[in-house]
Amino acid sequence: MIFHGLPVSKGIAIGRAFVYEPFKPNVTERIIDAAEAAEHTKRLDEVLAAAGKELELLQQKMAGEDPDKVGIFEAHQDILTDTAVIEEILELINKELYAGEYAIETIYENYFRLFSEMDDALMRERCADFRDVKNRMLRLWMQQDTPAALQTAQVGLDAPSIIFAKDLLPSDTAALDRKTIQAFVTETGGYTSHSAIIARSYEIPAILGVEGFMDKVKNGDTVIVDAVEGILILEPSAAEIAQYTVKYQNYKQEREEIKKYRAIEPLTADGERISVCLNIGSASEEELAAAAFTDGSGLFRSEFLFMSGRELPGENEQFQIYKKAAETFGKKQVILRTLDIGGDKSLECMELPKEENPFLGCRALRLCFERPDIFKTQLRAALRAGVYGNLALMFPMVGSLEDLRRAKEFLAASRRELESEKIPCNKNMAIGIMIEIPAIALIADRVAKEVDFASIGTNDLCQYLTATDRMNPGLAPYYQSYHPSMFGLINQVSQAFIKAGKTLSICGEMGGDPAAVPAFIGMGIKKFSMSASGVPVIKRMLTRLTMEGAKKTAAAILNMDTAGEIETYLKQQLSQRMEGEYVRKENGDH
Amino acid sequence: MYAKKTVIINKSGLHARPGSAFVREAKKFVSKITVSKLDGQDNPVQSGDAKSLVKVMSMLLSKDTHIEISAKGEDEHTAVDTLIDLVDSGLNDL
């Protein structure tokens, strides 16, 4: 049985399932006699003391094992000992005569809701802490004395296990003994959720947002988690286990090998400096940790900010996040791509009209033109953040020069607004576009005159160039990213930008593909932006590449007739270059 | 009763860690201490117990917010002065 989900922390695991079910309080509204109120007040004191003791023990445990996570329990301790909150609970018990368990439930849930609705993303993330504290107190109130999270973790995880859960609260993930956790699989949660962040910081493979597995998996079942591709296999066959055992070993060996290359300066074997940049989405600490090893961010996908919340992020919230990214990279350029929503990306906080062909429809810049309020809020936030670093703006889905000029007018209007409000903003922000629509790629010479830079989004360019829906797995053979037209067109764009003296980069999947990058370098492109895991892979390949070799590779493939031919050639070239180094088998297979 | 005004200068405001440090300091005093969030004309728009992290965080006291700290009790002067100095120091979060 195969399930798909969002791989938020890469890796592969084969092992025993452990279905994690946290304590679920069941509280109903209940009124007590005035005479009972004193008893409930006393019980509350006892529960507060017991919960405080548990949290202290957890803090001690964490201080030894993982000092960074002590803060989670300190925050819980702060909430637990908050006198203003305790007073509110006492008031419900003594004045309204609500039963203690219902008073606890009501007050903490109030704060859960209040915080979950805040504009500020950092504050929103704190809401889970209230629920955590509430659950701890209710469990103690109901006299289940052993910390449920700890107990299940210790009892269930005497051997390495793959954790399955509907969702994981911060205290669940912290209390679980991470040395015995092979992987996480949850039904809810996205790339920036707490479980995802924990998984990445511990380098535990994780797939989140997998639907409908909870009633199909039992404790002790053998399962396979491929958090590279986002695949969960329940009841795997012997052949699948054998296949994934090899994949796991290869993956592990390769990760160790390439890690050494992460921090080196990206130079070709003959000393040509290539820019290796980072694709980022949420600007979280974990993501920005790789900033030091790269030459900037060639793609900051701002839509992640819009996808994680129930409400559209406000100007200040966006400003804070853009500023943080700009400050982290310092003098290095950060290219912020304006909202790219529609197509395959939908929003919880905004209803998008249903379309027959969403990829050909009102997405990205087109949607921003329809919703100037959203567009301007983002532009204002970016212009303000531009004061704090080297921030550049990039417009997605530009199909014509009219599109570009119109977007620039929006930007100029937003800048004028800020200036009249006397709010500091960047007056000379570099402006670029994504090249992903063939119509704009074909007039690259004219585009280059009106932008400071451009970046080729190979995923969408391939989809539009080959007229293949990239979300339809059945069409995969037609989605040929090595199609001769792809290389031909990219070469044409590159020559136009070289002539105009403007920077061109590649930020799609192919920008991190060690087989394709040499061909692009041969065409004169010297800037690539990729995920953090791609950085050491590309840097390692560069050490084996000469400019002359790159030019030969480019010249050769530009004369080839089919995608198959090009793919075979590029992969052969890569194997030859990397000879003596460990290269993942599938790179030389085709 | 003793009160003073200031502006929050640290980058994450009185949220999370800086907020905890602020509340921890407030708890060292016996006086009743109140933090108020001020609007552009220095009028209070929201107030809360300075010894309650939950209340302090609920007020969304971010960078550049104008606040007033007031205290009533035997150590009201030291309480307000110490807390104002702490906020002005940037709470190790500049």
Boltz contact constraints between the chains, C-beta under 6 A:
constraints:
  - contact:
      token1: [A, 78]
      token2: [B, 20]
      max_distance: 6.0
  - contact:
      token1: [A, 78]
      token2: [B, 53]
      max_distance: 6.0
  - contact:
      token1: [A, 82]
      token2: [B, 52]
      max_distance: 6.0
  - contact:
      token1: [A, 82]
      token2: [B, 53]
      max_distance: 6.0
  - contact:
      token1: [A, 82]
      token2: [B, 54]
      max_distance: 6.0
  - contact:
      token1: [A, 84]
      token2: [B, 49]
      max_distance: 6.0
  - contact:
      token1: [A, 84]
      token2: [B, 52]
      max_distance: 6.0
  - contact:
      token1: [A, 84]
      token2: [B, 55]
      max_distance: 6.0
  - contact:
      token1: [A, 85]
      token2: [B, 54]
      max_distance: 6.0
